[in-house]
């Protein structure tokens, strides 16, 4: 993947910033891209315009739209709905995480990224209803050919960073085929960080397929004067050891957002 060293961003006929995209990725010793949309100035800020359009599995970032679909279809009443522990999980595919092997609310499952909970919801939703809502939302390639319920982690379903951001903008503007109540529930559940100056609503994602680790961080920073939507995608060979792979999704994104003055 290619990373642009610096990009001169022109906003409102003035030079906004000279963004260093190389250092955050170099510090993490990882390849990937960060895509950002400045809502007030209607401007895309891309570390790699090619990579921003690269579609791949959304992994757990799919929990964003998955929660909305589960709410809208009535599969769950609200974010506090309890899903009973199934008593088993594939630790080869999903890793060994004994802390999530218990009855759990959907809200907690979203926060700690308990995949088994959303797999159980997916079985009840069914691919026919998924295809309906994914098509209406223009989310991903709507390829649900994966035989198992977990089509967002394995198979041919895919979404690009730009598409991820386009969907997040619709969430923010509430221009989706979901009730205002359900969108408000999602926005509340998505809060991952707050300060006096901003709120971050986001979701991470990580899956392992075809010998590669695929990592995401998707969401938006809301300030009083602006909103910054972001999607960071990193990919590495599984044979390449990088203990900071998970944390780097956020570190890279926050470095760039701080350069843009989106974060303090």
Buried (B, 14 or more C-beta within 10 A) or exposed (E): BEBBEEBEBEBEEEEBBEBBBEEBBEEBEBBBBBBBBBBEBEBBBBBBBEBBBBBBBBBBBBBBBBBBBBBBBEBBEEBEBEBEBEEEBEEEBBEEBEEBBEEBBBBBBBBEBBBBBBBBBBEBBEBEBBEBBBEEBEBBEBBBEBEEBBBBBBBEBBBBBBBBBBBBBBBBEEEBEBEEEBBEBBBEBBBBBEEEEBBBBBBBBBBBBEEBBBBBBBBBBBBEEBBBBBBBBBBBEEEEEBEEBBEBBBBBBBBBBEBBEBBE
